[in-house]
């Protein structure tokens, strides 16, 4: 089976894109207004919740994209 791109390139791309995607998702989540759910002056709790959600969504997004490219690399 012919492989166009080495697997190490996908690993490096996965790591770099994870941090980039997590940063953009965190910035996007900051536009959500959650002050009605949390108590006043609980910005640390909201920021922590956004960080956890951004890490999870960043991982899922990058895993889906890189897995697609890995599959295409094996098919071609």
N, C-alpha and C positions, 0 to 999 in steps of 0.2 A: 504494500500500500504506500503510495507516494504522499508525503506530508509536506506541505508548502512552507509552513512556519513551525519553528521549534516550540516545544511546550513551555520552555523557560520564558519565551516572549509573552505568552499568555499569562503566566504567573506574575510577571512584572507589571503587565498592563492591568491585571486584576487588583494589585496592591495600589498602584497609582490612581486608578479610577475610583477605587473605594474611598480614598480620602477626598478626592474632588467631588464625587457624588454626595458624600456625607456632608460636606461643607455647603453645597447648594441646597440640599434638602433641609438642613438646619436653618439656613436663611429663609427658605420658603415657609417653614413651620412657624417662624417668628411672626408671620403676618396673621396667624390664627389668634383670635381673642379668647383667652381662657380665664379672664379675671372673674367671670360670673361663677365659675366652678370652684376656684381656689379662694382662700382667704386673702385679705389685703396683706400686702408686704410679703408675699410668698413667691417672689420672683426666682429665688434659688430653686424652689421645687419645680416651678414651671420650666426653667432652663434645663434642669436635670431630666425631666420628662421628655423635653424636646431632643436632648442629646441622645437619649436611649432610643427614641423613635427614629431619629435620623440615622443612627448606626444600623439599626435593623433594616430600615428601608434602603439605605445605601448598599448594604450587603446583598439584599435581594435583587436590587436593580442591576448591580454590577455582575452578580452571578448569572443572571438571565442573559445579559448582553454577551459576556465572555463565553458562556456555554454555547450560545448560538454561533459565535465565530469559531469556537473549537470544533463544533459539529460540521460547520461548513468547510473547515480546513481538512477534516478527515474525509469528507465526501468528495471534495475536489482532488 
